[in-house]
Amino acid sequence: MTYPTQPKASHFINGTYVEDDAGAPIDVIYPATGEVIAKIHSATRAIIGQALDAARAAQVEWAKMTGTERGRILRRAADIMRERNHDLSVLETWDTGKPYQETSVADATSGADALEYFGGMAATLAGQHIQLGEDWVYTVREPLGVCVGIGAWNYPTQIACWKGAPALACGNAMVFKPSETTPLSALKVAEILVEAGLPAGVYNVVQGLGDVGAALVSDPRVDKVSLTGSVPTGRKVYASAAAGMKHVTMELGGKSPMVIFDDADLDNAVSGAILGNFYSSGQVCSNGTRVFVQKGIREAFLARLTERLGKAVIGDPMDPDTSFGPMVSARQTEIVEGYIAKGVEEGARLVTGGKRLEREGFWLEPTVFADVTDDMTIAREEIFGPVMAVLDFEDETEVMARANDTEFGLAAGVFTRDLARAHRVAAGFEAGTCYINTYNDAPVEAPFGGAKQSGVGRENSAAAIEHYSQLKSVYVRMGDLEAPF
Ligand code: NDP
């Protein structure tokens, strides 16, 4: 049987689908059932070379176009993505297992936002004029050249666009490698860009595992690498890019704190904890997985949380009523089960969940541990699954020290009705992205990225332009030039 999810070919290079059967086979699996829904091949050396050569050649012409022309194409692509949101969301659900209820509002739509935002910005990119007496310097904002994007499996469409849109707006070309677990939707992004008028070769997609990513990162034809992935992968990719003095953006993992004071609106705080731990079955980098609850409201918080979790609709991800889907893969399910076992072993109190669901596919219950202490494994390591750790605290000074006592620094959140405290706590967080009385909002207008081990650089907003362009300074002398001899 051929599934509608089977792409025309594995890779998208120079404006068209390309296959090379010599590449290692990759089965694409629907996480809700475990069925194989597509078969593709990993990129061979020849495919990688073809993609990079196409990108290099196309970039030169693309950069010569005006920002208005480039932006128009990106905005047209955004419109097409929105028109096809339903089909793209269904595909994203096949690819990731995330419920359609989520993919229909958070994936292609977020990708379209990025294309529209950076499409609008393309025409505004400009240099500066710096007067120096009668002399002057002008700066030119130039593209970097060929950018490599490497994606994680939790938000494949979004990541393909969050990296592609600013890169292309600045006049770069891109070779994007999706996670081998979720290879389908980036191909659609490439197809739509070409349909919107993008010249062939400006945005290419090649498939493969880490070895393909590593080959791209170390290739001398590449000028910039943007990775969304785990901290260990980030270290390897950063080191390899450094050897070639390449620009990098690293969007890595986290173990973010969410601090709930006893004056918080309880239902809002519970909503934040649910969004920051169970959306996408907990497979979100910025999740607030260390939930610090002030002692006075701990039991009320746990009771309300458990009651609300009982309302989760777990089932067919294509059903719009389903609000909680499977894990992305068998491997990720096993990793998370290992963490749950560790939580129990190290003495945390299992409040709810903790088990695999008896059905085909990769299903885990939403899981909450209470009485978690700072030294427990589930409070220190990124789990990347639906496991919330609730920790108690007495006062602000104590909780701030504990919240920041981590190598990660991606995100952090605070729930309180005391505004002065909210801002003080946000100022004290060692994290790139902070939330007050909300959690995990990621609008394209706001910079997104991590501090400490969670990353380098920022995605989205005008800040992303800095990471996909470089400045050239041109000194202009108006008078005669003196020299010592
Ligand atoms: P990985 O780090 O395992 O992989 C990320 C990507 O890098 C994949 O495409 C992977 O290929 C590729 N890769 C692996 N090894 C190398 C290498 N040596 N050189 C180049 N590329 C390589 O992350 P996951 O896919 O498991 O995603 C989960 C992680 O991503 C979590 O830690 C999460 O926190 C983080 N993440 C961060 C986000 C952020 O914006 N900060 C957002 C989303 C996720 P393949 O897997 O196909 O082998």
Residues whose N, C-alpha, C, O or C-beta is under 5 A from the ligand:
A	BS01	NDP	I150 G151 A152 W153 N154 K177 P178 S179 E180 T181 G208 L209 G210 G213 A214 T228 G229 S230 V231 T233 K236 V237 E251 L252 G253 G254 C285 S454
